[in-house]
Amino acid sequence: MTTPAMSFDERYRVIRSRDRRFDGQFVTAVRSTGIYCRPSCPARTPKEANVTFYATSAAAHEAGYRACKRCLPEAAPGSPQWNLRGDVTARAMRLIADGVVEREGVPGLAGRLGYSSRHLTRLLAAELGAGPLALSRAHRAHTARMLLVGTDMPAADVAFSAGFRSVRQFNDTVREVFGMTPLRLRATRRAGGAEAATPGAIDLLLPHRAPLDGAGLFAWMAARAVRGVEVADASSFSRAVRLPGGVARFRIRLEEGRVRLNARLDHVGDLPVLVTRVRRLFDLDADPVAVDEALSQHPELTGPVAAVPGIRVPGAADPHEMLIRAMVGQQITVGAARTALTALTDQLGERIEPHEGIDRLFPTMTAIAEHGHDVLRGPAARIRAITGAAAALASGDLVLGPGDDGAEQRAALLARPGIGPWTADYVRMRVLGDPDVTLPGDVAVRSGAAALGIPSDPRGLTTWAERLAPWRSYLTAHLWAAAPVATRGARTRRVAGAAEVRNRTSPTPESEPGRPSEPVQTPSREAS
């Protein structure tokens, strides 16, 4: 899926109005100054004749521009286009952000996308003005900036942690991109930025577009937190996750509208991967103004959108884990799924040093494949489906990640025993961050639709929702919120225009009937 590109005139109107909503969606390069800015830069608007717009900062770098010292475009939120689109360019951008080029090089990136390195470079250069190496270099520069202004790490450590091969390369890149030395860039840290970090800790502010329904996100996480792996309350979420270089612990909280990330990593070079996954988990690259405007045009949704501005669709910290959690929880309640996943993690999860209620990692796919049948409870066919999926993920027979083609991912999941359309679509929504997924077979979605006066039968709901493309995942989130389901510990609010209090934390998705050769997927009460 693609969206129409903005014209030059549309983008110029954006920079004249200094619309912060478009920060991160494109940059403005000014020929008379040799710099590029984010759309909301407070500097005087340049003349049209001097302006060139680029989709990425990497393209501006390649064209010889340097970043504005005043607005620091590298610190803008990411573009929602890479989730909206499912083409090779968007998939490549998601994989580059996940650190694939640093770990596997351009050949590894190209192989994941099914292209040769040369052809992929041509495709990205033609559309974005920069090839994968330049895009990865810009990503390293962004990571270096985060570390310089968000930590007190020595500059040499920052260089290697950000993925540079030498201190000289790091210094040259920072000077070229930002027009200042690393130490001068560090000196730009202002009051209201990251706090002074304790030794070994990283403390960063993560940019996002307002509004943000942080309370709803934390409530979602709290309802599903697996004991020992995750800790959540009304204002924060913490967990441990396995990354390419080792274990990372992180905590997210909101402070006066700002999203703060505190992290400790075994290998600080995993920071860009962690930041990317946290941003995806909390849907921080979303464009909530565009979403809310589109949804509120329909009378049935005007009240819910006004009551919950900036609703987000939670993502996944680990794609493999997400599939297992969805399969475990597809036929049972939130509480039962949480209990089952806690038992699975207690028995099979790797123990780590205890800290603030976190003392283990979610089990590896190999551990679930080999020992899951000893821990999981329920129908034998369902247990075989879960352990079989884990074995396929562990062996590489099933590939699941943020760079997948949505249709191919869905087909691969549906081909496996015990996975039907609801599970495949739910995983696509959360792993790919696809903003245009509907779950018409979901019990809570149908209940929420009925409460808001929207057709609640699967066919009627599907047809009605077509008018909301490409934002149907956010419709799903609002329907979950509107479902009149009472759950222990749920945070509730009265939705304007609705008679009853709606539950905000415990949607009860429903799986679809499975194929005769699979374990039957009976109506589900929850997805983890």
ROKOL-732275 format. One record per residue (C-alpha): residue number from 1; residue in three letters; x, y negated, z negated. Coordinates in steps of 0.5 Angstrom, whole numbers. Each point is the difference from the previous one (the first is absolute). Last residue first. Layout:
<nodes>
{NUM 'ala' {X Y Z}} ...
</nodes>
This chain:
<nodes>
{528 'ser' {-3 23 -49}} {527 'ala' {-6 1 4}} {526 'glu' {-7 1 -4}} {525 'arg' {-7 3 0}} {524 'ser' {1 5 6}} {523 'pro' {-6 3 3}} {522 'thr' {2 7 2}} {521 'gln' {7 1 4}} {520 'val' {-1 7 2}} {519 'pro' {6 4 0}} {518 'glu' {2 1 7}} {517 'ser' {-2 5 6}} {516 'pro' {-7 -3 0}} {515 'arg' {2 -7 1}} {514 'gly' {0 -5 -6}} {513 'pro' {-6 -4 -2}} {512 'glu' {2 -7 -1}} {511 'ser' {3 -2 -7}} {510 'glu' {-3 -6 -4}} {509 'pro' {3 -6 -3}} {508 'thr' {-2 -2 -7}} {507 'pro' {2 -7 -1}} {506 'ser' {2 -1 -7}} {505 'thr' {3 -7 -2}} {504 'arg' {-4 -6 2}} {503 'asn' {-7 3 -2}} {502 'arg' {-6 -4 1}} {501 'val' {-5 -3 -4}} {500 'glu' {-7 0 2}} {499 'ala' {-4 -5 4}} {498 'ala' {4 -2 6}} {497 'gly' {0 -7 3}} {496 'ala' {7 -2 -4}} {495 'val' {3 6 -2}} {494 'arg' {0 1 -7}} {493 'arg' {7 3 -3}} {492 'thr' {2 6 -3}} {491 'arg' {7 3 -3}} {490 'ala' {-1 7 0}} {489 'gly' {3 3 -7}} {488 'arg' {-5 6 1}} {487 'thr' {-3 0 7}} {486 'ala' {-7 -3 2}} {485 'val' {-2 1 7}} {484 'pro' {-4 -5 4}} {483 'ala' {5 -1 6}} {482 'ala' {1 -7 1}} {481 'ala' {8 0 -1}} {480 'trp' {0 7 5}} {479 'leu' {-4 -4 5}} {478 'his' {5 -6 -1}} {477 'ala' {6 4 1}} {476 'thr' {-4 4 6}} {475 'leu' {-1 -7 3}} {474 'tyr' {8 -1 -1}} {473 'ser' {1 6 4}} {472 'arg' {-5 -3 6}} {471 'trp' {5 -6 1}} {470 'pro' {1 1 8}} {469 'ala' {-6 1 1}} {468 'leu' {-6 -3 -4}} {467 'arg' {-5 1 5}} {466 'glu' {1 7 1}} {465 'ala' {-2 1 -8}} {464 'trp' {-7 0 2}} {463 'thr' {1 6 5}} {462 'thr' {4 4 -5}} {461 'leu' {-5 -2 -6}} {460 'gly' {-6 3 5}} {459 'arg' {3 6 2}} {458 'pro' {3 2 -8}} {457 'asp' {-7 -2 -3}} {456 'ser' {1 -6 -4}} {455 'pro' {-3 -6 4}} {454 'ile' {2 -6 -3}} {453 'gly' {-5 -3 -6}} {452 'leu' {6 -2 -5}} {451 'ala' {-2 6 -4}} {450 'ala' {-1 5 5}} {449 'ala' {7 -2 3}} {448 'gly' {3 1 -7}} {447 'ser' {-3 7 -1}} {446 'arg' {2 2 7}} {445 'val' {7 -2 -1}} {444 'ala' {0 3 -7}} {443 'val' {-2 7 3}} {442 'asp' {5 0 6}} {441 'gly' {-2 3 6}} {440 'pro' {0 -7 4}} {439 'leu' {7 -1 -2}} {438 'thr' {2 -6 5}} {437 'val' {7 -2 2}} {436 'asp' {3 -7 3}} {435 'pro' {5 -3 -5}} {434 'asp' {5 6 1}} {433 'gly' {5 0 -5}} {432 'leu' {4 5 3}} {431 'val' {0 5 -6}} {430 'arg' {-7 -3 -4}} {429 'met' {-5 0 6}} {428 'arg' {3 6 4}} {427 'val' {0 4 -7}} {426 'tyr' {-7 -2 0}} {425 'asp' {-2 2 7}} {424 'ala' {4 6 0}} {423 'thr' {-4 2 -7}} {422 'trp' {-7 -2 3}} {421 'pro' {1 3 7}} {420 'gly' {2 7 -3}} {419 'ile' {6 3 -4}} {418 'gly' {-1 7 -3}} {417 'pro' {4 4 6}} {416 'arg' {5 -5 4}} {415 'ala' {-2 -2 7}} {414 'leu' {-4 -6 -3}} {413 'leu' {7 -2 -3}} {412 'ala' {3 0 7}} {411 'ala' {-5 -3 3}} {410 'arg' {-1 -6 -5}} {409 'gln' {8 -1 1}} {408 'glu' {-1 0 8}} {407 'ala' {-5 -5 0}} {406 'gly' {3 -5 -5}} {405 'asp' {7 0 3}} {404 'asp' {5 1 -6}} {403 'gly' {5 -5 -2}} {402 'pro' {-3 0 -7}} {401 'gly' {1 7 -2}} {400 'leu' {-2 7 1}} {399 'val' {4 6 4}} {398 'leu' {-3 7 0}} {397 'asp' {5 5 2}} {396 'gly' {5 -4 -4}} {395 'ser' {1 6 -5}} {394 'ala' {-2 -4 -6}} {393 'leu' {-6 -2 3}} {392 'ala' {-2 6 3}} {391 'ala' {1 3 -7}} {390 'ala' {-4 -5 -3}} {389 'ala' {-6 1 5}} {388 'gly' {1 8 -2}} {387 'thr' {0 -2 -7}} {386 'ile' {-7 -4 0}} {385 'ala' {-3 5 5}} {384 'arg' {1 6 -4}} {383 'ile' {-2 -3 -6}} {382 'arg' {-7 -2 4}} {381 'ala' {0 7 2}} {380 'ala' {1 3 -7}} {379 'pro' {-6 -4 -3}} {378 'gly' {2 -4 -6}} {377 'arg' {6 -1 -4}} {376 'leu' {7 -3 2}} {375 'val' {6 2 -5}} {374 'asp' {2 7 3}} {373 'his' {-2 -1 7}} {372 'gly' {4 -6 0}} {371 'his' {6 3 -1}} {370 'glu' {4 1 6}} {369 'ala' {-4 -5 5}} {368 'ile' {-1 -5 -6}} {367 'ala' {8 0 -2}} {366 'thr' {2 0 8}} {365 'met' {-5 -6 0}} {364 'thr' {4 -4 -6}} {363 'pro' {-4 -1 -6}} {362 'phe' {-2 -7 -2}} {361 'leu' {6 -3 -4}} {360 'arg' {0 1 -8}} {359 'asp' {1 -4 -6}} {358 'ile' {-4 -6 0}} {357 'gly' {-3 -3 -6}} {356 'glu' {4 -6 -1}} {355 'his' {7 4 1}} {354 'pro' {1 7 0}} {353 'glu' {7 2 4}} {352 'ile' {-3 4 6}} {351 'arg' {-3 7 0}} {350 'glu' {-2 3 7}} {349 'gly' {-7 2 1}} {348 'leu' {-2 7 0}} {347 'gln' {-4 1 -6}} {346 'asp' {-2 -7 -2}} {345 'thr' {-1 -2 7}} {344 'leu' {-5 6 1}} {343 'ala' {-3 -1 -6}} {342 'thr' {-1 -8 1}} {341 'leu' {-2 1 7}} {340 'ala' {-6 5 -3}} {339 'thr' {-2 -5 -5}} {338 'arg' {0 -6 4}} {337 'ala' {-4 4 5}} {336 'ala' {-5 2 -5}} {335 'gly' {-1 -7 -3}} {334 'val' {-1 -3 7}} {333 'thr' {-5 5 2}} {332 'ile' {1 6 4}} {331 'gln' {0 3 7}} {330 'gln' {5 -4 4}} {329 'gly' {4 -2 -6}} {328 'val' {6 6 1}} {327 'met' {0 -2 7}} {326 'ala' {0 -7 0}} {325 'arg' {6 0 -6}} {324 'ile' {4 5 5}} {323 'leu' {-1 -4 6}} {322 'met' {2 -6 -4}} {321 'glu' {6 3 -3}} {320 'his' {3 1 7}} {319 'pro' {-1 -7 2}} {318 'asp' {3 -3 -6}} {317 'ala' {-1 -7 -3}} {316 'ala' {-7 1 3}} {315 'gly' {-5 -6 2}} {314 'pro' {-5 -3 -4}} {313 'val' {-5 -4 4}} {312 'arg' {-1 -7 -2}} {311 'ile' {-6 -5 -2}} {310 'gly' {2 -7 1}} {309 'pro' {-6 -3 -3}} {308 'val' {-4 4 -4}} {307 'ala' {-7 -3 -2}} {306 'ala' {0 -5 6}} {305 'val' {1 7 5}} {304 'pro' {-5 4 -4}} {303 'gly' {-5 -6 1}} {302 'thr' {1 -1 7}} {301 'leu' {0 7 2}} {300 'glu' {-7 2 2}} {299 'pro' {-1 -7 3}} {298 'his' {6 1 5}} {297 'gln' {5 -5 2}} {296 'ser' {3 1 -7}} {295 'leu' {4 6 3}} {294 'ala' {3 -4 5}} {293 'glu' {2 -6 -4}} {292 'asp' {2 5 -6}} {291 'val' {5 4 5}} {290 'ala' {3 -6 3}} {289 'val' {1 -4 -7}} {288 'pro' {3 7 -3}} {287 'asp' {5 1 5}} {286 'ala' {4 6 -2}} {285 'asp' {7 0 -2}} {284 'leu' {0 2 -7}} {283 'asp' {-4 6 1}} {282 'phe' {1 2 -7}} {281 'leu' {3 7 2}} {280 'arg' {3 -3 6}} {279 'arg' {4 -6 -3}} {278 'val' {2 5 -5}} {277 'arg' {3 5 5}} {276 'thr' {3 -6 4}} {275 'val' {3 -2 -7}} {274 'leu' {3 7 -2}} {273 'val' {3 1 7}} {272 'pro' {3 -7 0}} {271 'leu' {3 2 -7}} {270 'asp' {3 7 2}} {269 'gly' {7 -3 0}} {268 'val' {-1 -1 -7}} {267 'his' {2 7 -1}} {266 'asp' {-3 3 -7}} {265 'leu' {-5 -6 0}} {264 'arg' {-3 -4 -5}} {263 'ala' {-6 -4 2}} {262 'asn' {-4 -6 -2}} {261 'leu' {-5 -3 5}} {260 'arg' {-4 -6 -1}} {259 'val' {-6 -2 4}} {258 'arg' {-2 -8 -1}} {257 'gly' {-7 -2 -2}} {256 'glu' {2 -3 -6}} {255 'glu' {4 7 -2}} {254 'leu' {-2 6 3}} {253 'arg' {3 7 -2}} {252 'ile' {4 5 4}} {251 'arg' {5 5 -4}} {250 'phe' {5 4 4}} {249 'arg' {4 6 -2}} {248 'ala' {5 3 6}} {247 'val' {3 7 1}} {246 'gly' {5 1 5}} {245 'gly' {3 -2 6}} {244 'pro' {-6 2 5}} {243 'leu' {-5 -2 -5}} {242 'arg' {-4 4 -5}} {241 'val' {-5 -4 -4}} {240 'ala' {-1 -2 -7}} {239 'arg' {-6 -4 -2}} {238 'ser' {-3 -6 -3}} {237 'phe' {-6 -4 1}} {236 'ser' {-2 -7 -4}} {235 'ser' {-6 -4 -2}} {234 'ala' {-6 4 -1}} {233 'asp' {4 6 -2}} {232 'ala' {5 5 3}} {231 'val' {5 5 -1}} {230 'glu' {2 5 5}} {229 'val' {5 6 0}} {228 'gly' {-1 3 -7}} {227 'arg' {-8 0 1}} {226 'val' {-2 0 7}} {225 'ala' {-4 -7 1}} {224 'arg' {-6 0 4}} {223 'ala' {-5 -4 -4}} {222 'ala' {6 -5 -2}} {221 'met' {2 -1 7}} {220 'trp' {-7 -2 2}} {219 'ala' {-1 -4 -6}} {218 'phe' {7 -4 2}} {217 'leu' {-2 -1 7}} {216 'gly' {-7 -3 -2}} {215 'ala' {3 -4 -5}} {214 'gly' {5 -3 6}} {213 'asp' {-5 -2 4}} {212 'leu' {4 -4 4}} {211 'pro' {-2 -7 3}} {210 'ala' {6 -2 3}} {209 'arg' {5 3 5}} {208 'his' {6 3 -3}} {207 'pro' {7 -1 -2}} {206 'leu' {3 5 -5}} {205 'leu' {4 -3 -6}} {204 'leu' {6 4 -2}} {203 'asp' {3 3 -6}} {202 'ile' {6 5 1}} {201 'ala' {3 3 -6}} {200 'gly' {7 3 -2}} {199 'pro' {2 -5 -4}} {198 'thr' {-7 -4 -2}} {197 'ala' {-2 -5 5}} {196 'ala' {-1 -7 -1}} {195 'glu' {-7 -2 2}} {194 'ala' {-2 0 8}} {193 'gly' {-2 -6 2}} {192 'gly' {-5 -5 -3}} {191 'ala' {6 -5 -2}} {190 'arg' {5 0 7}} {189 'arg' {5 5 3}} {188 'thr' {3 -4 5}} {187 'ala' {7 1 -3}} {186 'arg' {0 7 2}} {185 'leu' {-1 -3 8}} {184 'arg' {7 -4 -2}} {183 'leu' {3 6 -3}} {182 'pro' {-2 4 7}} {181 'thr' {3 -5 4}} {180 'met' {-5 -5 4}} {179 'gly' {-3 0 7}} {178 'phe' {-5 5 -2}} {177 'val' {0 5 6}} {176 'glu' {7 -1 2}} {175 'arg' {3 -2 -7}} {174 'val' {-3 6 -3}} {173 'thr' {2 5 6}} {172 'asp' {7 -3 0}} {171 'asn' {1 2 -8}} {170 'phe' {-3 7 1}} {169 'gln' {4 2 6}} {168 'arg' {6 -3 -5}} {167 'val' {-2 4 -6}} {166 'ser' {0 6 4}} {165 'arg' {-5 6 3}} {164 'phe' {-6 -4 -2}} {163 'gly' {-6 4 -2}} {162 'ala' {-3 -5 -5}} {161 'ser' {3 4 -6}} {160 'phe' {7 -1 3}} {159 'ala' {0 -8 1}} {158 'val' {-4 0 -7}} {157 'asp' {6 3 -3}} {156 'ala' {5 -5 3}} {155 'ala' {-5 -6 -2}} {154 'pro' {1 2 -8}} {153 'met' {-7 2 -2}} {152 'asp' {-4 -5 -4}} {151 'thr' {-7 2 3}} {150 'gly' {-6 -3 4}} {149 'val' {4 -6 4}} {148 'leu' {6 4 2}} {147 'leu' {-4 7 0}} {146 'met' {-6 -3 4}} {145 'arg' {4 -4 5}} {144 'ala' {4 7 1}} {143 'thr' {-6 3 2}} {142 'his' {-2 -5 5}} {141 'ala' {7 0 3}} {140 'arg' {-1 8 0}} {139 'his' {-7 -1 4}} {138 'ala' {3 -4 5}} {137 'arg' {5 5 1}} {136 'ser' {-5 5 1}} {135 'leu' {-3 -4 5}} {134 'ala' {6 -2 4}} {133 'leu' {2 8 0}} {132 'pro' {-7 1 2}} {131 'gly' {0 -4 6}} {130 'ala' {-2 -8 0}} {129 'gly' {-5 -4 4}} {128 'leu' {-6 3 -3}} {127 'glu' {-4 3 7}} {126 'ala' {6 1 5}} {125 'ala' {5 1 -6}} {124 'leu' {-4 5 -3}} {123 'leu' {-1 4 6}} {122 'arg' {7 0 3}} {121 'thr' {3 2 -7}} {120 'leu' {-5 6 0}} {119 'his' {2 2 7}} {118 'arg' {7 0 -1}} {117 'ser' {-1 4 -7}} {116 'ser' {-4 5 4}} {115 'tyr' {-7 1 -2}} {114 'gly' {-4 4 -4}} {113 'leu' {-2 -5 -6}} {112 'arg' {4 5 -5}} {111 'gly' {6 1 5}} {110 'ala' {0 -8 1}} {109 'leu' {1 -1 -7}} {108 'gly' {5 5 -1}} {107 'pro' {4 -2 6}} {106 'val' {0 -7 -3}} {105 'gly' {4 2 -6}} {104 'glu' {-3 5 -5}} {103 'arg' {1 -3 -7}} {102 'glu' {1 -7 2}} {101 'val' {-5 0 6}} {100 'val' {-5 4 -4}} {99 'gly' {0 -5 -6}} {98 'asp' {-8 0 -1}} {97 'ala' {0 -7 3}} {96 'ile' {3 3 6}} {95 'leu' {-6 5 0}} {94 'arg' {-5 -5 0}} {93 'met' {3 -4 5}} {92 'ala' {0 6 5}} {91 'arg' {-7 2 -1}} {90 'ala' {-2 -7 2}} {89 'thr' {4 0 6}} {88 'val' {-2 7 2}} {87 'asp' {-8 -2 0}} {86 'gly' {-4 1 -6}} {85 'arg' {-2 -7 -2}} {84 'leu' {-3 -3 -6}} {83 'asn' {5 2 -4}} {82 'trp' {6 -3 3}} {81 'gln' {-5 -6 1}} {80 'pro' {0 -1 -7}} {79 'ser' {6 -4 0}} {78 'gly' {5 0 -6}} {77 'pro' {-1 -5 -5}} {76 'ala' {5 -6 0}} {75 'ala' {7 0 -3}} {74 'glu' {4 1 7}} {73 'pro' {-4 -7 2}} {72 'leu' {5 -4 -5}} {71 'cys' {-5 -6 -1}} {70 'arg' {6 -5 -1}} {69 'lys' {6 3 2}} {68 'cys' {-3 1 7}} {67 'ala' {3 7 3}} {66 'arg' {5 0 6}} {65 'tyr' {-1 0 7}} {64 'gly' {4 3 6}} {63 'ala' {-5 3 4}} {62 'glu' {2 7 -4}} {61 'his' {-2 -3 -6}} {60 'ala' {-7 -3 2}} {59 'ala' {-1 8 2}} {58 'ala' {2 2 -6}} {57 'ser' {-5 -5 -4}} {56 'thr' {-6 4 4}} {55 'ala' {-5 -2 4}} {54 'tyr' {3 -6 3}} {53 'phe' {-3 -7 2}} {52 'thr' {4 -5 4}} {51 'val' {0 -7 -2}} {50 'asn' {3 -6 3}} {49 'ala' {-5 -2 5}} {48 'glu' {-5 0 -5}} {47 'lys' {3 -5 -5}} {46 'pro' {2 2 -7}} {45 'thr' {-5 0 -6}} {44 'arg' {4 -4 -5}} {43 'ala' {2 5 -6}} {42 'pro' {-5 3 -4}} {41 'cys' {1 7 3}} {40 'ser' {-6 4 0}} {39 'pro' {1 3 7}} {38 'arg' {7 3 -3}} {37 'cys' {6 -3 3}} {36 'tyr' {5 0 5}} {35 'ile' {6 -4 1}} {34 'gly' {4 -3 6}} {33 'thr' {-2 -7 -2}} {32 'ser' {-2 -2 7}} {31 'arg' {-2 7 3}} {30 'val' {-5 1 -6}} {29 'ala' {-2 7 -1}} {28 'thr' {-6 2 -3}} {27 'val' {-1 7 -4}} {26 'phe' {-6 5 1}} {25 'gln' {-4 4 -4}} {24 'gly' {4 -1 -7}} {23 'asp' {-4 -6 -2}} {22 'phe' {-6 -1 4}} {21 'arg' {-5 0 -6}} {20 'arg' {5 -6 -2}} {19 'asp' {-4 -5 5}} {18 'arg' {5 -6 1}} {17 'ser' {-6 -3 3}} {16 'arg' {5 -3 6}} {15 'ile' {3 7 0}} {14 'val' {-6 4 1}} {13 'arg' {-2 -5 5}} {12 'tyr' {6 2 4}} {11 'arg' {-1 7 -1}} {10 'glu' {-7 -1 4}} {9 'asp' {3 -4 5}} {8 'phe' {5 5 1}} {7 'ser' {-5 6 1}} {6 'met' {-1 5 -5}} {5 'ala' {1 7 2}} {4 'pro' {-7 4 0}} {3 'thr' {0 6 -5}} {2 'thr' {3 7 2}} {1 'met' {-3 7 -2}} 
</nodes>
